[in-house]
Amino acid sequence: MIANATVLRVTFDGARASGVELARGGAIETLQARAEVILAAGAFNSPQVLMCSGIGPADELRALGIAVRHDAPEVGRNLIDHIDFTFNKRVHSSETVGYSLRGAVRMTAGFVRYLRGRRGMLTTNVAEAGGFLKSRPELDRPDLQLHFCTALVDDHSRRLHWGHGYSLHVCVLRPASRGTLTLASADARVAPVIDPRFLSDTRDLDALAQGARLARRILDAPALAQLGGRELYTHGEQSDAQLRETIARHADTIYHPAATCRMGGDARSVVDPQLRVRGVTGLRIADASVMPTLIGGNTNAPSVMIGERAADFIAQTRSARDTVLQRVDA
């Protein structure tokens, strides 16, 4: 394992991937591969490394002075990510996680309870409940996911609020909007240009707006309504246009980018069904970037599955190669 290093590009011997070039400690090093090179840098960095290695949209690569090894127009395209809108409601109760003098007293008592028996409010993971639902009854499967949090979660908790409250996330599971990832530089140490183009397809905003209405029905249920309180950015008297404007202003990623190195059986796909990068040999990708589209849920487990399948493919290839070598030796 090598830490504190950045892979700059994949190296090649002819059309075959032979290793990687990386930057570490101010020096450039080249590591040679004994069999294959496997990229698992995620939906942002895997396409970036491919393009820095000369595999990507030819015109864009030439414009940055990168020699084109294989013209692959879809590298960095088809970026898809779950878009999420969060209801935040401030309440007077200090039973939820928050910032207040009463909350500090409760947190101190909760810490003691946790040390004594691993019980109490410090055992919370904050995201205490979730669910899947349809934005429209005629759909054959849910297209929205809810996450209920026992705290005010505003701008991914980067924006803090004095007091206590709770949050209800509404996430579009199968967004129609597609974004792009392009190079800002031929140097992989420079961050790429990421444009998720959220809500560029109006169907996503339609789904979020309907999901917000359904979520408010949950917030208005007696169990939560009895806590009273006030919504931070929304209110029940908003018109549909006002609600949509609020959603468009506050909706954001839920950190599930995928599909920038799309897998498929067609010639335009970036990798084939065995995760091999088209146009070269000895190079595979094993991360969420190879998903043809986004799944209707969290991407962690499917990404693990992709890695396991990649391991199977690599083992099968090595077994077949060893069998050929044994026959030659015989």
N, C-alpha and C positions, 0 to 999 in steps of 0.2 A: 504494500500500500504506500502510495506517495501522497503526502499532504502539502498544502500551500503551493499548488502548482496549477497552471492553466493550460489546457490543451489548445494549441493554436491551429492545428490542422492534422488531417490524416495524410501519411506519406504513402507513396505508391512505387511499386516495381512494375513498370508497364501499366497494365490495367488492373493489377492486383494490389489491394491494400497491404502494405508491408509493416506499418507501425504508426506511431503518432509523434508529432513534434510538440514539445511543451516548454513553457517558460517557468523557471523555478529559481528563486534567489538571484534574479538579475541575469541568469544565463539561459540559453536555449539548448535543450537536450532532445535527442531522438531515441525513442524506445522501439525496438524491433519486436514484431509479433511472430510467435512460433507457428501459429495456425491462422487465426482470424482476428480482426479488429471489431470490437463491439462498442457501439456508441450507446450510452445510457445517460445522456445529459439533460433529458427532459424536452418538453415541447418548445422551449425557447432556445436552449443552447445546442441541441442536436442539429436542427436546421442551420444554425449559425456556423457550427463546425463544418458541416457539409459544404456550405457555400464558400467558406474560407479555404476549403480543400479543392474547390473547382467544380463542385457538383451543385447545380442550381440553375436559375434563369440566366441564360448565356449573356444577354445584353446587360443585365445588371452587374454580372461578375466582371465583364470586360470594362465597364465604366469605372470600376474600382481597381483596375489593373490586375485582376485575378485571371490566371490562365484557365480556360474552360476545359475541364476533363470530361464532363458529361452534361449536356444541356437537359436540365430537369426542371421544367417551368413550375411545377407544383411545390417545390421545396420552399417552405416558409409561407405557403398559401393555405387556405382552408382553416385558419386558426379559429377555434371554437372554444368558448368558455361559458360556464354557468354564470348567469347574471342574477343578482340578488338585491332585493329591496327589504329594508328593515324598519318595522314599526318600533318606535321607542316610546314607552309610557313611563313618566315619572309618577311615583306614588309616595304617600306620606309614611307608609309603613317602612320600618327598617329591617323587615324580615328578609329582604333580598340583599344581594351583594352590592355594596355602594360605598360612598364617601360621606361620612357624617360623624359627629361626636357620639351619637347613640350607636352608630354602626361600629365605631372603633371599640366601644365597650363590649358590644356583642361579639366582635371578632376576637377580642382578648379571651373572653369566656369560651368561645368556640375553639380557640387554639388549645386551651387546657383540656377541654373535652376530647379533642382529637388525640392529644398525646396520651390520654388515659385509656381510651377505648376505640380509637379510630372511628369515631362517630361525630355527628353534628354537621354544621354548615361548611366546615373546611373540607368535607368529603365531596362537595359538589364539583362537577366538571363544568358548571355554569350552563352548558347546553343540555338541559335536563330532559327534554322531550322533543319528538319530531313526528312527522307524518307525511304521507303522500296523498295527493288528491287531484281531481280533475278540474280544470278551469271551466270545462263545459261537459254536461252530462253525456253527450253523444260520443265523446272520445272513448276509445277502446282500452286505454291505460292512462294512469296518472301522468300529468305533465308539469306538476308543481310539487315542490317539497317544502315543508315547514320545519323550522328549528326554533324551539322556545328556549330563551335564555333568562336566567334569574338575575340579570343585571342589565343596565343600560349599555348596549353595544353600539356605539356611534362611530362611524368611519373606522371600522375594524379595531375599535377601542383606542384609537389614536387621539380621539377627541373625548376628554373626560368631563363629567358633569358632577357637580356637588349634589349629593342626595342619593336616593334609591329609586329603583324602577325595574322594569323587565322589558324584554325585546322579543319580537316575533319576526323571524326571517321568512321571506317568501322568495323561493328560487325557481326559475324557469329551467326545467330539466332537459328539454330538447330545443334549445334556441335555434332560430333560423338565421340569425346574423352570423356573418363570417368576417374574420379579420385577416391581417397580414403581419408577417415578420420579415423585415428586410435588413440588410447590412448597412451600418453607418460607416464602416471602415473595413478594410481587408484584414485588420488586426483583430483577432478574436478576443483580445483583452478589452476592446471597446464595446460597450453594450449595444445590442442591435436596436433597431427602431421597431417598436411593438405598437400596432394599431389594432385593438380588438374590435373596433367598430360596433360597440355595443348598441343595441336598439336601432341599428341601421335597417333592420327588417321590422316593419311595424307590427308584425305578428307577436314579437316578443313583448312589446309594450302592452299590446292587447291582453296577453296572458298575465303579465304582472298586475295590470289594473284589475282584472277579474280576481286574481289571487289576493290582492289587497282587500277587495270587498269581502271575500270569504274569510280572510284573516280577521277582519274587524268583527265579524259575527262571533268568532271565538273570543275576542277581547271583550265583547259585550255580554258574554255569558255570565250568569250570576256569580260563579266562583271567582272570576277575575274582576267583574264590575264592582263587587263589594269593596274592593281596595280603593276605588275612586281613582283620582289622579288625572293627569293631563298628557296628551300625546305631544311629543316635541315638535314634529314637523307636519303633522297631519291632524285633521279633525273631521268629525262625522258630517259637518255641513258643507264640506268641499264639493264643488261640482266635479263632474267626470273630467273636464278639461284641467281643472286645478289639481286634481289627484294625479293625473298623468304628468303634469308639469313637475310636481313634487317628486314623483318616482324617477323621472328622467334626470332630475338634479341630484338625487341621492343614491340611485342604484349603482352597484359596483360589482367587481369580480368576487367570486367565492373561492378562487384559487384552484380551478380545475382546467387549465389550458390543455388542449389536445389537438391532434390531427394535422400538425404542420409538416409531417413526413408520411402522408397517407399511405396505408397499405391497401393493395388491391390486385386484382387479376388483369387489369388493363395496362397498356403500355405507358400511360401517363402517370400511373401511381409511382410513388417514390420508392417503396419497398414492395417485394412480392409477398405471397402468403407465408413464406418461410423467413420473413423479415430481412431478406437480402436486398441491399441497395441496388437498384437497377442501373445498368451502364458500367458497373465495375464488378470485381469479384473479391471475395475475402472480407467483406464489410457488411455488418448487420446493425440494425438499430433495435433496441429493446427498452422502450419506454412509452409513455402516453402519446408521444408524437405520431406513432404509427396507427393509432385508432382511426378508422375510416370516418367515424363521426363520434359524437360525445354520447356516453351512456347516460341513462336516466337515474343517476345517483352519484355517489362519491367515486373518485377515480383511483383510490388507493388499492383496493383489492384487485381490480382488473389490471393495474400496472404490475402488481406482483405476479399475476397469472401470465402476463406477457413475458416477464423475465423467466418464469419457469418454462414456458414454451420455447423461448430462445435457447435455454439450456438443453432442452430435448433435441432441438434441431442441430445444435452444435455437436452433441453426443452422437447423433445419428450420422452426421457427416464424417466425424472422426472414425466411427466404427466402420463405415463403408470404405473409407480411405485405407484403414488398417487391413481390411479384408483384401483389397486390391493388392496391397504391398505383400501380403502373405502369399497370394497366388503368384506374384512375380518372383518371389524368393524361391517358391517351390519349383 
